[in-house]
Amino acid sequence: STTLYHLPASIGDYTDFYSSREHATNVGIMFRGRDNALQPNWLHLPVGYHGRSSSVYPSLASSATTAENDCERNLVGGEKMSTVRRPCGQLQVDPLDPAKGSIYGPCKLMDFELEVAFFVGGPTNTDNEQDHNQQHQQPRGRPLTLSEAQDRIFGYVLMNDWSARDIQKWEYVPLGPFTSKNFATTISTWVVTSMALEPFRCETSAGVQGGGGEPVPLEYLKDPNYGSYDVNLSVSIQPSSTSASTQICTSNLKHMYWSSAQQLVHHSVTGCPMNAGDLLASGTISGKEQHNFGSMLELSWKGSREVKLENGEVRKFLKDGDAVIMKGWCQREGSGRVGFGQCSARILPAIPFPYDSSKEKVVESTPKQPGERYTNFKLYGCWWSSCSWTVRIALAAKGIPSEYDTHIPININLDEKALTSDKHSSINPMQQQAPTVLEFMDGGNVVRISQSLAIIEFLETAFDHRGGRLLPLDPVARAKVKEIVEVINSVTQQLQNSSVMGMIDSISGKESLGEEFGKQAIMNSLSSVEKIVAAIHSIYHASAAGPFATGSFGPTLADACLAPQLYNARRLCVDLEGVCPTLVEIEKKYNDHPWFQNAQTEAQLDAVK
């Protein structure tokens, strides 16, 4: 538990190849059709591009440096897990017409790529015939032979080269991926040496190069020891709503058309110096069958089919809170087992750049999302209403304020006179002092829903395909969320309500009695919630629990309902550290979460400071 995981080497340069024929064929079929699946150059050379070594992160990171950045530690099954942040960038406005330009926003099509990478070792391949007139010039490189290249491969690690597919779609012409790939690459921290893998050498899935009338590699790429290693690979997804993971694909390093030695030789063919610590990656490794596909792009076939998880959830691409867990191992009778460890990380929500794209025009021909049956949202409420606060969190969780540009919910904060006015009598039929009503259009009909839990139930169901999930699908996790919510809604919320406290003052004739009653009520209620939450976290022995109320790795409705109650408790001078210390720690976590930041009372434009 005290082990610190670091990058295995100081990575000077990082290159990612595209060497699995099965993967390249799948992607080509999706975007160019079966007849033009492989580009004309693909069978002639190992295609690659230069990546960013500065954003290569170690799996299971726990150093102080990475924790201060976006590799803050999470826990899965008692193990430390690094994290990656969902990127923001430019997205094509109309998927069918690039001429209509781009908008800024968070990536919606986040993906993993199952890869194996190797570290270069040994001395730099320098040109011995240096120009002595240039004494201070950095030594030039020279091409490596295949024999030299094989000796320069130090060892292998697992890699997840995270990808933002929608950002990539807009930017990749004509020079290939850029910001869609430069935000994060995760590698396992244990290097398996080439020597350790030799007992598992095998043919590639291609068998030979140049057979069947296909191009024969040029002389410098002809590998007399052409082959790969029999390395079993798997990818699992663990959503934040459950501790169980689902294996979604298996593959093998033998599904490589271009070998590691050929990749290194081609990289150096122009005289590029290859230094110790340089990292070269295979590219996505896919097999021929659907369950062997090494990315969500392929598994969902560009979003046209669903990938089912064991807890009932489905995925087309990755959601916030998802942990992607990659494993690799070799096993053969007489040779024992060689393991690579895990390459794991969990996705954190995007932090948008301080740039407001809410006023950008939405192109009318843009295909509507399924949830856009419901439009023109308005939230009627009060800046100081606990129910309005909770609904604001739910709207943020579903991304409705920022992504439905022409359908932005308008938070109409009503003052006390307006609350009961004739104008709003139909909106506020209960004549509540602090109503929370969500109004929207369902086709040509105006629909209004009051009561915060009813509103949130609607948002969870109507917008199940987007954003975060406040109500987990797992039956036990969902029940625990609702248990906490019931305590808050039936006890905490009601007994310390300002109208109830005012009524007590009026009946008793004592001005402060209602507030004292409210303080005692909220103390008792939060004490009960503290016991429930502490019990949940103790089940996971704390080390395996997520940071939020029900032990999840993402906020739920329980956290959304807690936020205003802890605020109210402080307003009534409750000693929260003494009454509910676990809840106070949870509060620190969700206060930093983007769903919660703009929902707070002080963040409302008409809030009384």
C-alpha positions as CSV (number, residue, x, y, z in Angstrom):
1,S,0.0,0.0,0.0
2,T,3.0,2.3,0.4
3,T,4.6,1.5,-3.0
4,L,5.1,4.5,-5.2
5,Y,4.6,3.8,-8.9
6,H,6.7,5.8,-11.4
7,L,7.3,5.9,-15.1
8,P,9.8,3.1,-15.9
9,A,12.1,5.6,-17.8
10,S,12.6,9.2,-18.6
11,I,10.7,9.3,-21.9
12,G,12.4,11.6,-24.3
13,D,10.3,10.8,-27.4
14,Y,7.1,8.8,-27.9
15,T,5.9,7.4,-31.3
16,D,2.6,5.6,-31.9
17,F,2.3,3.2,-34.8
18,Y,-0.7,1.7,-36.6
19,S,0.5,-1.8,-37.1
20,S,-2.4,-4.2,-36.5
21,R,-3.9,-5.1,-39.9
22,E,-7.2,-6.1,-38.4
23,H,-7.6,-2.8,-36.6
24,A,-6.5,-0.7,-39.7
25,T,-9.0,-2.7,-41.8
26,N,-11.9,-2.2,-39.4
27,V,-11.3,1.6,-39.3
28,G,-10.9,1.7,-43.0
29,I,-14.1,-0.1,-43.7
30,M,-16.0,2.3,-41.3
31,F,-14.7,5.5,-43.0
32,R,-13.8,4.5,-46.6
33,G,-15.6,1.2,-47.3
34,R,-14.3,-2.3,-47.6
35,D,-12.7,-1.9,-51.1
36,N,-10.5,1.0,-49.8
37,A,-10.0,-0.1,-46.2
38,L,-6.2,0.0,-46.3
39,Q,-4.5,3.1,-47.6
40,P,-2.1,2.3,-50.5
41,N,1.0,2.8,-48.4
42,W,-0.1,0.6,-45.4
43,L,1.4,-2.7,-46.7
44,H,4.7,-1.0,-47.7
45,L,5.7,0.6,-44.4
46,P,4.9,0.8,-40.6
47,V,2.6,3.9,-40.4
48,G,3.1,6.0,-37.3
49,Y,2.9,9.5,-35.9
50,H,4.8,11.4,-33.1
51,G,3.0,11.6,-29.8
52,R,3.5,13.7,-26.6
53,S,5.9,12.2,-24.0
54,S,4.8,14.9,-21.6
55,S,1.4,13.3,-21.2
56,V,2.5,9.7,-20.7
57,Y,1.3,8.7,-17.2
58,P,2.1,5.6,-15.1
59,S,-0.8,3.3,-14.2
60,L,-1.5,3.1,-10.5
61,A,0.2,6.4,-9.9
62,S,0.5,7.6,-6.4
63,S,3.4,10.1,-6.4
64,A,2.8,13.6,-5.0
65,T,3.5,15.2,-8.3
66,T,0.9,13.2,-10.3
67,A,-1.7,13.5,-7.5
68,E,-1.5,17.3,-7.8
69,N,-2.4,17.0,-11.5
70,D,-5.1,15.0,-13.1
71,C,-3.8,11.7,-11.8
72,E,-5.5,12.1,-8.4
73,R,-5.7,8.7,-6.8
74,N,-8.9,6.6,-6.9
75,L,-9.3,3.1,-5.5
76,V,-10.6,-0.1,-7.2
77,G,-10.5,-3.4,-5.3
78,G,-8.1,-1.9,-2.8
79,E,-5.6,-0.8,-5.5
80,K,-4.6,2.8,-6.3
81,M,-5.8,3.9,-9.6
82,S,-4.7,6.9,-11.7
83,T,-7.1,9.1,-13.5
84,V,-7.4,11.0,-16.8
85,R,-9.4,14.1,-17.5
86,R,-12.0,14.1,-20.3
87,P,-10.6,16.7,-22.7
88,C,-12.3,19.7,-24.3
89,G,-11.6,20.9,-27.8
90,Q,-13.1,21.8,-31.1
91,L,-16.0,19.6,-32.3
92,Q,-17.5,19.6,-35.8
93,V,-21.0,21.3,-35.6
94,D,-22.6,19.2,-38.2
95,P,-21.3,15.7,-38.5
96,L,-22.5,15.5,-42.1
97,D,-21.0,18.9,-43.3
98,P,-17.6,20.1,-42.1
99,A,-18.1,23.3,-44.0
100,K,-20.4,24.5,-41.2
101,G,-17.4,24.8,-38.9
102,S,-16.8,23.9,-35.2
103,I,-17.8,24.7,-31.6
104,Y,-15.9,24.3,-28.4
105,G,-16.9,21.7,-25.8
106,P,-16.1,18.5,-23.9
107,C,-15.3,15.4,-25.9
108,K,-18.5,13.2,-26.1
109,L,-16.8,10.2,-27.8
110,M,-14.0,9.3,-25.5
111,D,-12.3,6.0,-26.3
112,F,-9.5,3.7,-25.2
113,E,-6.9,2.0,-27.4
114,L,-5.5,-1.4,-26.4
115,E,-1.8,-1.3,-27.2
116,V,1.6,-2.7,-26.2
117,A,4.6,-0.4,-26.3
118,F,8.4,-1.0,-26.0
119,F,11.2,1.0,-24.6
120,V,14.4,1.6,-26.6
121,G,17.6,0.7,-24.8
122,G,21.3,0.9,-25.5
123,P,23.5,3.7,-27.0
124,T,22.1,6.2,-29.5
125,N,22.6,5.2,-33.2
126,T,25.0,8.0,-34.0
127,D,26.7,8.7,-37.3
128,N,30.4,8.2,-36.8
129,E,31.2,10.5,-39.7
130,Q,30.4,13.7,-37.9
131,D,31.1,17.1,-39.4
132,H,34.1,18.3,-37.3
133,N,33.5,21.9,-38.4
134,Q,30.3,21.8,-36.3
135,Q,31.8,20.9,-33.0
136,H,28.7,21.9,-31.0
137,Q,26.2,20.2,-33.2
138,Q,24.2,17.4,-31.7
139,P,25.5,14.1,-33.1
140,R,23.6,13.0,-36.2
141,G,21.8,9.6,-36.2
142,R,22.2,6.8,-38.7
143,P,19.8,4.0,-39.9
144,L,19.6,0.9,-37.8
145,T,19.7,-2.6,-39.2
146,L,17.1,-5.2,-38.2
147,S,19.7,-7.1,-36.1
148,E,20.7,-3.9,-34.3
149,A,17.0,-2.9,-33.8
150,Q,16.2,-6.3,-32.2
151,D,19.1,-5.7,-29.7
152,R,17.9,-2.2,-28.9
153,I,14.4,-3.3,-27.8
154,F,14.7,-3.3,-24.0
155,G,11.3,-4.5,-23.0
156,Y,7.5,-4.1,-23.2
157,V,4.6,-2.5,-21.3
158,L,0.8,-2.3,-21.7
159,M,-0.5,1.0,-23.0
160,N,-3.9,2.8,-23.2
161,D,-3.6,5.6,-25.8
162,W,-6.7,7.5,-24.9
163,S,-8.5,9.0,-27.8
164,A,-11.2,11.8,-28.3
165,R,-12.9,10.5,-31.4
166,D,-15.1,13.5,-32.1
167,I,-12.2,16.0,-31.7
168,Q,-10.1,13.7,-33.9
169,K,-12.8,13.6,-36.7
170,W,-12.6,17.4,-37.0
171,E,-8.8,17.9,-36.8
172,Y,-7.1,14.9,-38.4
173,V,-7.1,16.2,-42.1
174,P,-4.5,16.5,-43.4
175,L,-1.8,15.8,-40.9
176,G,-3.4,13.2,-38.6
177,P,-4.5,13.3,-35.0
178,F,-3.3,16.2,-32.8
179,T,-5.1,17.4,-29.6
180,S,-7.4,14.3,-29.8
181,K,-4.4,12.2,-28.7
182,N,-2.1,14.5,-26.8
183,F,-4.0,14.7,-23.5
184,A,-3.2,11.4,-21.9
185,T,-1.5,8.0,-22.5
186,T,-1.4,5.5,-19.7
187,I,1.2,2.7,-19.4
188,S,1.8,-0.1,-17.0
189,T,4.8,0.4,-14.8
190,W,6.4,-3.1,-15.0
191,V,8.7,-3.6,-18.0
192,V,8.8,-7.2,-19.3
193,T,12.1,-7.7,-21.0
194,S,12.5,-9.1,-24.5
195,M,14.4,-12.0,-23.1
196,A,11.5,-12.9,-20.8
197,L,9.2,-13.0,-23.8
198,E,11.4,-15.2,-26.1
199,P,9.8,-18.5,-24.9
200,F,6.5,-17.1,-26.2
201,R,7.6,-16.1,-29.7
202,C,5.0,-17.0,-32.3
203,E,3.9,-16.2,-35.8
204,T,1.9,-13.1,-36.4
205,S,-1.8,-13.4,-37.5
206,A,-0.5,-12.5,-41.0
207,G,1.8,-15.5,-41.1
208,V,4.1,-14.0,-43.7
209,Q,4.5,-10.6,-45.4
210,G,4.1,-10.4,-49.2
211,G,2.1,-13.5,-49.7
212,G,-0.8,-13.8,-52.1
213,G,0.5,-11.1,-54.4
214,E,0.7,-8.5,-51.8
215,P,3.7,-6.1,-51.6
216,V,7.0,-7.6,-50.3
217,P,8.7,-5.3,-47.8
218,L,11.7,-3.4,-49.1
219,E,15.1,-4.9,-48.3
220,Y,15.7,-2.9,-45.1
221,L,12.4,-4.1,-43.7
222,K,12.8,-7.8,-44.5
223,D,12.9,-9.5,-41.1
224,P,14.4,-13.0,-41.2
225,N,13.0,-13.5,-37.7
226,Y,9.6,-12.0,-38.6
227,G,7.1,-12.8,-35.9
228,S,5.5,-11.6,-32.6
229,Y,4.8,-12.8,-29.1
230,D,1.9,-14.8,-27.8
231,V,0.7,-12.2,-25.3
232,N,-2.9,-12.4,-24.1
233,L,-4.6,-9.1,-23.7
234,S,-7.9,-8.0,-22.2
235,V,-9.9,-4.8,-21.5
236,S,-12.5,-4.4,-18.8
237,I,-14.8,-1.4,-17.9
238,Q,-15.8,-0.7,-14.3
239,P,-18.5,2.0,-14.1
240,S,-18.5,4.3,-11.1
241,S,-21.9,2.9,-10.0
242,T,-20.5,-0.6,-9.2
243,S,-17.4,-2.3,-7.9
244,A,-17.8,-5.0,-10.5
245,S,-16.0,-4.8,-13.9
246,T,-17.0,-6.3,-17.2
247,Q,-14.5,-7.7,-19.6
248,I,-15.4,-6.3,-23.0
249,C,-12.6,-7.6,-25.2
250,T,-9.7,-9.9,-25.5
251,S,-6.9,-9.7,-28.0
252,N,-3.3,-10.8,-28.6
253,L,0.0,-9.2,-29.6
254,K,0.3,-11.7,-32.4
255,H,-2.3,-9.5,-34.3
256,M,0.5,-7.4,-35.6
257,Y,1.4,-7.1,-39.3
258,W,4.6,-5.0,-38.6
259,S,6.9,-6.3,-35.9
260,S,8.6,-4.2,-33.2
261,A,12.0,-4.5,-34.9
262,Q,10.5,-3.3,-38.2
263,Q,8.9,-0.3,-36.5
264,L,12.2,0.7,-34.9
265,V,14.2,0.2,-38.2
266,H,11.7,2.3,-40.2
267,H,11.8,5.0,-37.5
268,S,15.5,5.3,-37.9
269,V,15.7,4.9,-41.7
270,T,16.1,8.6,-42.3
271,G,18.9,8.9,-39.7
272,C,16.6,9.7,-36.7
273,P,18.6,9.2,-33.5
274,M,16.9,6.7,-31.2
275,N,17.7,7.2,-27.5
276,A,17.5,5.0,-24.5
277,G,14.1,5.6,-22.9
278,D,12.3,6.4,-26.2
279,L,8.8,4.8,-26.2
280,L,7.3,3.2,-29.4
281,A,3.8,1.8,-29.3
282,S,2.1,-0.8,-31.5
283,G,-1.2,1.1,-32.2
284,T,-4.5,-0.5,-31.4
285,I,-4.3,-4.3,-31.4
286,S,-7.5,-6.0,-32.7
287,G,-8.3,-9.5,-33.8
288,K,-10.7,-10.7,-36.5
289,E,-13.7,-11.3,-34.3
290,Q,-15.9,-8.7,-32.7
291,H,-14.9,-9.7,-29.2
292,N,-11.2,-9.2,-30.2
293,F,-11.6,-5.5,-31.2
294,G,-9.3,-3.2,-29.2
295,S,-11.3,0.0,-29.0
296,M,-14.8,1.3,-28.4
297,L,-14.8,2.7,-31.9
298,E,-14.7,-0.8,-33.2
299,L,-16.7,-2.6,-30.5
300,S,-19.6,-0.1,-31.0
301,W,-18.9,0.1,-34.7
302,K,-18.7,3.9,-34.8
303,G,-21.6,4.1,-32.2
304,S,-24.1,1.9,-34.2
305,R,-24.3,-0.8,-31.6
306,E,-24.2,-1.1,-27.8
307,V,-21.7,-2.8,-25.5
308,K,-23.5,-4.3,-22.6
309,L,-22.0,-4.3,-19.1
310,E,-22.8,-6.8,-16.3
311,N,-24.7,-4.3,-14.2
312,G,-27.2,-3.6,-17.0
313,E,-25.6,-0.4,-18.3
314,V,-24.6,-0.1,-21.9
315,R,-21.8,1.8,-23.6
316,K,-21.0,3.1,-27.1
317,F,-18.2,5.2,-25.8
318,L,-16.8,5.9,-22.4
319,K,-18.6,7.8,-19.7
320,D,-17.2,9.9,-16.8
321,G,-16.4,7.7,-13.8
322,D,-15.6,4.7,-16.0
323,A,-12.4,2.8,-15.2
324,V,-10.6,1.1,-18.0
325,I,-8.6,-1.9,-16.9
326,M,-6.1,-3.5,-19.3
327,K,-4.3,-6.8,-18.5
328,G,-1.6,-8.8,-20.3
329,W,0.1,-12.1,-19.7
330,C,1.9,-15.0,-21.4
331,Q,1.4,-18.6,-20.4
332,R,2.7,-21.8,-22.0
333,E,3.3,-25.3,-20.8
334,G,6.9,-25.6,-19.7
335,S,7.5,-21.8,-19.7
336,G,5.4,-20.7,-16.7
337,R,3.5,-17.5,-16.7
338,V,4.8,-14.0,-17.3
339,G,2.5,-11.1,-16.3
340,F,2.5,-7.4,-17.3
341,G,0.4,-6.2,-14.4
342,Q,-2.4,-3.7,-15.0
343,C,-2.8,-0.6,-17.1
344,S,-5.7,1.2,-15.4
345,A,-7.2,4.6,-15.1
346,R,-10.6,6.2,-14.3
347,I,-12.1,9.1,-16.3
348,L,-12.7,12.4,-14.6
349,P,-15.3,14.9,-15.9
350,A,-14.1,17.7,-18.2
351,I,-13.1,21.1,-16.9
352,P,-14.2,23.5,-19.6
353,F,-11.9,26.2,-20.6
354,P,-13.2,29.6,-19.4
355,Y,-14.9,30.3,-22.7
356,D,-18.6,30.6,-23.2
357,S,-19.9,28.8,-26.3
358,S,-23.5,29.0,-25.1
359,K,-24.3,31.9,-27.5
360,E,-23.0,30.1,-30.5
361,K,-25.6,29.3,-33.1
362,V,-26.7,25.7,-33.5
363,V,-27.0,24.6,-37.1
364,E,-30.6,23.6,-37.7
365,S,-29.6,20.7,-39.9
366,T,-27.5,19.1,-37.1
367,P,-29.1,15.7,-36.4
368,K,-31.1,15.9,-33.1
369,Q,-30.1,13.8,-30.1
370,P,-32.8,11.4,-28.8
371,G,-33.3,13.6,-25.7
372,E,-34.2,16.6,-27.8
373,R,-37.8,15.6,-27.9
374,Y,-37.9,17.8,-24.8
375,T,-36.9,21.4,-25.4
376,N,-37.1,25.0,-24.0
377,F,-36.4,24.2,-20.4
378,K,-37.1,26.7,-17.6
379,L,-36.4,26.1,-14.0
380,Y,-38.7,28.1,-11.7
381,G,-37.3,28.4,-8.3
382,C,-35.4,30.4,-5.7
383,W,-31.7,30.9,-5.2
384,W,-32.1,29.9,-1.6
385,S,-34.3,26.8,-2.2
386,S,-32.7,23.5,-1.3
387,C,-34.9,21.7,-3.9
388,S,-33.9,24.2,-6.6
389,W,-30.2,23.6,-5.6
390,T,-30.6,19.9,-6.0
391,V,-32.3,20.2,-9.4
392,R,-29.6,22.5,-10.6
393,I,-27.0,19.8,-9.8
394,A,-29.1,17.3,-11.8
395,L,-29.3,19.6,-14.8
396,A,-25.5,20.0,-14.7
397,A,-25.0,16.3,-14.4
398,K,-27.0,15.7,-17.6
399,G,-25.1,18.5,-19.4
400,I,-28.3,20.3,-20.3
401,P,-27.2,23.8,-19.5
402,S,-24.2,23.7,-21.8
403,E,-24.9,21.3,-24.6
404,Y,-28.4,22.1,-25.7
405,D,-27.4,25.5,-26.9
406,T,-30.9,26.8,-28.0
407,H,-32.6,24.9,-25.2
408,I,-30.7,26.3,-22.2
409,P,-32.7,25.9,-19.0
410,I,-33.5,29.4,-17.7
411,N,-33.4,29.5,-13.9
412,I,-36.1,31.9,-13.1
413,N,-35.5,32.9,-9.4
414,L,-38.7,34.3,-8.1
415,D,-38.8,36.7,-5.2
416,E,-41.4,36.2,-2.4
417,K,-44.0,38.5,-3.9
418,A,-43.8,36.8,-7.3
419,L,-44.1,33.4,-5.7
420,T,-47.8,33.7,-5.0
421,S,-48.7,36.1,-7.8
422,D,-51.6,35.5,-10.2
423,K,-49.2,35.3,-13.0
424,H,-47.5,32.3,-11.5
425,S,-50.5,30.6,-9.9
426,S,-50.6,28.0,-12.6
427,I,-46.9,27.4,-12.3
428,N,-47.1,27.2,-8.5
429,P,-50.4,25.5,-7.7
430,M,-49.4,24.6,-4.2
431,Q,-48.7,28.3,-3.5
432,Q,-45.4,27.2,-2.0
433,Q,-43.1,29.9,-0.6
434,A,-40.1,28.3,-2.4
435,P,-41.4,26.3,-5.4
436,T,-39.2,24.2,-7.7
437,V,-40.9,23.7,-11.1
438,L,-39.3,22.5,-14.3
439,E,-41.1,23.6,-17.4
440,F,-40.3,22.4,-20.9
441,M,-41.8,21.6,-24.3
442,D,-42.8,18.1,-25.3
443,G,-43.4,18.5,-28.9
444,G,-46.1,21.2,-29.0
445,N,-47.2,20.8,-25.4
446,V,-46.1,22.7,-22.3
447,V,-45.2,20.3,-19.5
448,R,-44.5,21.3,-15.9
449,I,-43.2,19.0,-13.2
450,S,-42.9,20.1,-9.5
451,Q,-41.1,18.4,-6.6
452,S,-37.4,17.9,-7.0
453,L,-37.3,14.1,-6.9
454,A,-40.0,13.9,-9.6
455,I,-38.0,16.3,-11.7
456,I,-34.7,14.3,-11.2
457,E,-36.5,11.0,-12.0
458,F,-37.6,12.5,-15.3
459,L,-34.1,13.8,-16.1
460,E,-32.6,10.4,-15.4
461,T,-35.0,8.6,-17.6
462,A,-35.4,11.1,-20.5
463,F,-31.7,11.8,-20.7
464,D,-30.3,8.3,-19.8
465,H,-28.2,8.4,-23.0
466,R,-26.1,11.5,-21.9
467,G,-24.1,12.9,-19.0
468,G,-23.7,11.4,-15.6
469,R,-26.0,9.0,-13.7
470,L,-27.3,10.2,-10.3
471,L,-29.3,7.0,-9.8
472,P,-27.1,3.9,-10.2
473,L,-28.4,0.9,-12.1
474,D,-27.0,-1.6,-9.6
475,P,-30.0,-2.5,-7.3
476,V,-28.1,-2.3,-4.0
477,A,-26.3,0.9,-4.9
478,R,-29.6,2.5,-6.1
479,A,-31.4,1.4,-2.9
480,K,-28.7,2.9,-0.7
481,V,-28.9,6.2,-2.6
482,K,-32.7,6.3,-2.1
483,E,-32.3,5.4,1.6
484,I,-30.2,8.5,2.2
485,V,-32.5,10.6,0.0
486,E,-35.6,9.4,1.9
487,V,-34.0,10.4,5.3
488,I,-33.2,13.9,3.9
489,N,-36.4,14.4,2.1
490,S,-38.8,13.2,4.8
491,V,-37.0,14.4,7.9
492,T,-34.1,16.8,7.3
493,Q,-35.8,18.9,4.6
494,Q,-39.2,19.1,6.2
495,L,-38.5,19.8,9.8
496,Q,-35.9,22.6,9.3
497,N,-38.0,24.2,6.5
498,S,-38.3,27.9,7.0
499,S,-42.1,27.8,6.9
500,V,-42.2,25.0,9.6
501,M,-39.8,27.0,11.8
502,G,-41.9,30.1,11.3
503,M,-45.1,28.3,12.2
504,I,-43.5,27.0,15.5
505,D,-42.4,30.6,16.3
506,S,-46.0,31.8,15.6
507,I,-47.8,29.1,17.7
508,S,-45.3,29.3,20.6
509,G,-44.9,33.0,20.6
510,K,-41.2,32.5,21.0
511,E,-39.2,33.9,18.1
512,S,-36.2,31.6,18.4
513,L,-37.9,28.3,19.2
514,G,-38.5,27.4,15.6
515,E,-34.8,27.8,14.7
516,E,-33.8,25.8,17.7
517,F,-36.2,23.0,16.7
518,G,-34.8,23.1,13.1
519,K,-31.3,22.9,14.4
520,Q,-32.1,19.8,16.5
521,A,-34.0,18.2,13.7
522,I,-31.1,18.6,11.2
523,M,-28.6,17.4,13.7
524,N,-30.6,14.2,14.3
525,S,-31.1,13.6,10.6
526,L,-27.5,14.2,9.6
527,S,-26.4,12.0,12.4
528,S,-28.6,9.2,10.9
529,V,-27.2,9.8,7.4
530,E,-23.6,9.7,8.9
531,K,-24.3,6.3,10.3
532,I,-25.6,5.0,7.0
533,V,-22.7,6.4,5.0
534,A,-20.1,5.2,7.5
535,A,-21.6,1.7,7.4
536,I,-21.4,1.7,3.5
537,H,-17.7,2.8,3.6
538,S,-16.8,0.3,6.3
539,I,-18.2,-2.5,4.1
540,Y,-15.5,-1.6,1.5
541,H,-13.0,-1.2,4.4
542,A,-12.6,2.5,3.3
543,S,-9.6,1.6,1.0
544,A,-11.9,0.2,-1.7
545,A,-14.6,2.8,-1.5
546,G,-15.1,5.8,-3.7
547,P,-15.0,9.3,-2.2
548,F,-18.8,10.0,-2.4
549,A,-21.7,9.2,-0.1
550,T,-22.6,5.7,-1.2
551,G,-19.0,4.6,-1.9
552,S,-19.2,5.5,-5.6
553,F,-16.5,7.1,-7.6
554,G,-18.9,9.7,-9.0
555,P,-21.5,11.8,-7.2
556,T,-25.1,10.4,-6.9
557,L,-28.4,11.9,-5.9
558,A,-27.5,11.2,-2.3
559,D,-24.6,13.8,-2.7
560,A,-26.8,16.2,-4.5
561,C,-29.4,16.1,-1.7
562,L,-26.7,16.4,1.0
563,A,-25.2,19.6,-0.4
564,P,-28.0,22.0,0.6
565,Q,-28.5,20.3,3.9
566,L,-24.9,20.7,5.1
567,Y,-25.1,24.3,4.0
568,N,-28.3,24.8,6.0
569,A,-26.8,23.1,9.0
570,R,-23.9,25.6,9.0
571,R,-26.5,28.4,8.8
572,L,-28.1,27.0,12.0
573,C,-24.6,26.8,13.6
574,V,-24.5,23.0,13.8
575,D,-21.1,21.6,14.7
576,L,-20.7,19.4,11.6
577,E,-17.3,18.1,12.5
578,G,-18.8,16.7,15.7
579,V,-22.1,15.4,14.2
580,C,-21.1,14.0,10.8
581,P,-17.3,14.1,10.1
582,T,-17.6,11.6,7.2
583,L,-20.1,13.8,5.5
584,V,-17.8,16.8,5.9
585,E,-15.1,14.9,4.1
586,I,-17.5,13.9,1.3
587,E,-18.5,17.5,1.0
588,K,-15.0,18.5,0.2
589,K,-15.0,16.1,-2.7
590,Y,-18.3,17.2,-4.3
591,N,-17.6,20.9,-3.8
592,D,-14.7,20.5,-6.3
593,H,-17.0,18.7,-8.8
594,P,-18.1,20.7,-11.8
595,W,-21.8,19.6,-11.4
596,F,-21.9,21.2,-7.9
597,Q,-19.8,24.4,-8.4
598,N,-22.3,26.5,-10.4
599,A,-25.3,25.1,-8.5
600,Q,-24.4,26.6,-5.1
601,T,-26.6,29.4,-3.8
602,E,-23.8,31.9,-3.8
603,A,-23.3,31.2,-7.5
604,Q,-26.8,32.4,-8.5
605,L,-27.0,35.9,-10.0
606,D,-29.7,37.1,-7.7
607,A,-28.3,35.6,-4.5
608,V,-28.2,37.8,-1.5
609,K,-24.6,38.0,-0.4
